Amino acid sequence: MSQSPNHSSVTSKLSRGFLVYGRRMTLEEIAAHDAAWRNAAVTKGFDSIVLMTPKAFSEFATSGNLPRSIELNLLGKQLEA
């Protein structure tokens, strides 16, 4: 599995460390990673995390049209990491 183009952007914005891909993650590791991103986003005042490719974002910024493929993560209550 390769790292998504947005992984480093989101990681940078939320001041989280990089996740090392190339090996299978346990469910516990996935849950801890998601909780850490979620908690960092909420701490900074965000209520969601949206991922799209750089090309899709550029087209969105230019035209205002949403891309056909995005990942939307709505944030709820605080999670334990």
N, C-alpha and C positions, 0 to 999 in steps of 0.2 A: 504494500500500500504506500503510495507516495503522499507527500505533504501537500495539502491544498494550497493554491496560490494565495488565499486570504489568511491562512493560518498565522503567518508572521505578522500581518497587519493587525489582526485582532489581538494577537499576543502582545504586540507592541502597545496598542491602545490601552489594553487592560493591565499592562505591566506584569504579565505572567511569564514564567519560563517556557522554553520550547519543549514540546512533547516529542519524544524520540519515536519515530515510526520505524517500520521494518520488522517489527515483531508483533505478535498478537498481544493485545491488552486484555487483562482480566476484566470482568464486569465491575469489580471494585475499583480498578484503576480508571476505567471509563467514567464511573460515577464520581470519583474524586476529581478528575480533570474537569468534568462538566460543572461540578459544584464550585470549583475554584474560579472558573471563568464567570459563572453566574454571579457569585458573591462579589467579585471584582467589579463587574458591570454595575450591579446595584449600588455598591459603595460609591461609584462615580456618578450615580444619578440616572443610569440608563434603565429602561424598562424592557428592552429587547436587544437581541443581537441579530443582525442580518448579514449573511454572507453572499457575495456574488463575485464573479471573476472580475479582474481589473478591466477587461474589455467591456463586459456587461455594465459595469459601473460607469465607465467613460461614456458609453452610449446613453445610459440613463441620465447622466449629468447634462449631456448635450440636448437630448430630445425630451426628457421627462417621462418617457415611456418605460414601464417596468419590463425587465427582461423576462423571458419565458421560464427561466430556471433561477430560483433564489432559495436560500435556506433561511427560515425565520425561526428564531428561538425566543418565545415569550417567556419572561421571567416572572416567577411567583415568589413565594416566601423564601426566607434564608435557608440554605442547605448546608449540611455539615460536610466538610471536605475530608 
